[in-house]
Amino acid sequence: MDGNFNENDFSQIIEADRGHIWHHLSQHKPYESSDPRIIIEGSGLHVWDQHGKEHLDAVSGGVWTVNVGYGRESIANAIRDQLIKLNYFAGSAGSIPSAIFAEKLIEKMPGMSRVYYCNSGSEANEKAFKIIRQIAHAKYGGKKWKILYRDRDYHGTTIGALSAGGQDERNAQYGPFAAGFVRVPHCLEYRKHEQHGASITDYGTWAADQIEKVILEEGPDTIGGLCLEPVTAGGGVIPPPDGYWERVQEICKQYDILLHIDEVVCGIGRTGKWFGYQHYGVIPDLVTMAKGVASGYAAIACLVTTETVFEKFKDNPEDKLNYFRDISTFGGCTAGPTAAIENMRIIEDEALLQNTNDMSNHLINNLHELMNKHDVIGDIRGKGLFCGAELVSNRRTRDPVDEKMAQAVVADCMNQGVIIGVTNRSVPGKNNTLCFSPALIATTDDIDKITHSVDEAISRVFGVKKPKTI
Ligand SMILES: Cc1ncc(COP(=O)(O)O)c(C=O)c1O
């Protein structure tokens, strides 16, 4: 195939793809007898595939990324103009868009002051881990080197990030992992009976106290950081229970532990505030973000921290190791911060945080109506335009449905032209939560179409089985 393919004939593209592309997260055997899906074009909340079929995308590019929707010419134009002026210079120097975006971002994050650019969520999290480790060496004589992470959370795909990975099915076969990462229990109240916490009434405090238990077991002087998603994403869409974050903050203060919040999914509006943690009144020490920062128009990730943390990397200039000895080549690309500036402007000018909150209410209401109709929906959870519906075979025991059935619901929606998600190769036996995260521009009509398709799909896959009790 040369570069001049016929735009009306995608057979060349399909053959090139089938012959050479290794798709992410995909078992390729089916592509020997069926075509891979190629997404050709997008506009607003819709994408079109190689057959010209239109899909309503309820997962923002598959993985919660395209927050401002497809086809934003103003972002494309801003990137084009910047690339002609200056496409790249290593991040040891500054650039106009990186300075402007950093200032705008910090305005949205009271208590924070410094932005470190890189290019993926995994990489941003690695930076946070390195910062915690370097502080341990420089300030605590090598103690406080351990990093706590939570069951069901995900922080990325590299071996370092997987070492902090709370999803055993995702981690399987990639070990051994890095030393010094210690798991704490999840905070999914719907499954508290599996944590021997069935009778707990103040679950939020109890779940946070389980973190303290681990700290005391390991020894507080060995723990440097705690890394948490504000709302767990791929591990089951888990908003924290009431009281959880307040107690987490207290624990971190008490034991001098840096709080690292992974906003890779929640950051930049997904939950109806700029950042997920801002719903809970916590002040983190380190915040990482990626997906929604530029809505996928350019690759960009940021690690953001406080002046207190930053100061530790310049307070002894006589020491030749006393700075953050880290670089990210593509963290110096100017397309990322340029796209991020325009992405943020769109969210502000179009009042998309407000829309996210309004549409979230509509989505949750619709999902509750479906729960009244379908016994198989055991729990509805969410924050902003980031919601999940957990499917169970028995509401009393809360046994998960077979994941193939959950996947069949997703496939049925896809046939109807609506792309929804499901937790995937994440928690063994618990890949049973349908995921909804449309772009922040969604309308009530879009939300109704999404939930209507789920209604139809569940009716076909499970039959209509009305719940006896809700
Ligand atoms: C919470 C969270 N953190 C980190 C990552 C890793 O981001 P990336 O794929 O950009 O490396 C993801 C990706 O899905 C994520 O969901």
The ligand as an SDF file (V2000), in Angstrom:
LIG
                    3D

 16 16  0  0  0  0  0  0  0  0999 V2000
   -6.1490    5.6160   37.1380 C   0  0  0  0  0  0  0  0  0  0  0  0
   -5.1600    5.3990   36.0500 C   0  0  0  0  0  0  0  0  0  0  0  0
   -3.8800    5.7330   36.2740 N   0  0  0  0  0  0  0  0  0  0  0  0
   -2.9370    5.5700   35.3330 C   0  0  0  0  0  0  0  0  0  0  0  0
   -3.2490    5.0650   34.0890 C   0  0  0  0  0  0  0  0  0  0  0  0
   -2.1740    4.8740   33.0700 C   0  0  0  0  0  0  0  0  0  0  0  0
   -2.2380    5.8490   32.1040 O   0  0  0  0  0  0  0  0  0  0  0  0
   -1.5250    5.6500   30.6900 P   0  0  0  0  0  0  0  0  0  0  0  0
   -2.2570    4.5690   29.9680 O   0  0  0  0  0  0  0  0  0  0  0  0
   -1.6260    7.0020   30.0440 O   0  0  0  0  0  0  0  0  0  0  0  0
   -0.1140    5.2750   30.9660 O   0  0  0  0  0  0  0  0  0  0  0  0
   -4.5750    4.7300   33.8050 C   0  0  0  0  0  0  0  0  0  0  0  0
   -4.9460    4.2010   32.4780 C   0  0  0  0  0  0  0  0  0  0  0  0
   -6.0310    3.7360   32.2360 O   0  0  0  0  0  0  0  0  0  0  0  0
   -5.5430    4.8760   34.8150 C   0  0  0  0  0  0  0  0  0  0  0  0
   -6.8200    4.5040   34.6100 O   0  0  0  0  0  0  0  0  0  0  0  0
  1  2  1  0
  2  3  1  0
  2 15  2  0
  3  4  2  0
  4  5  1  0
  5  6  1  0
  5 12  2  0
  6  7  1  0
  7  8  1  0
  8  9  2  0
  8 10  1  0
  8 11  1  0
 12 13  1  0
 12 15  1  0
 13 14  2  0
 15 16  1  0
M  END
$$$$
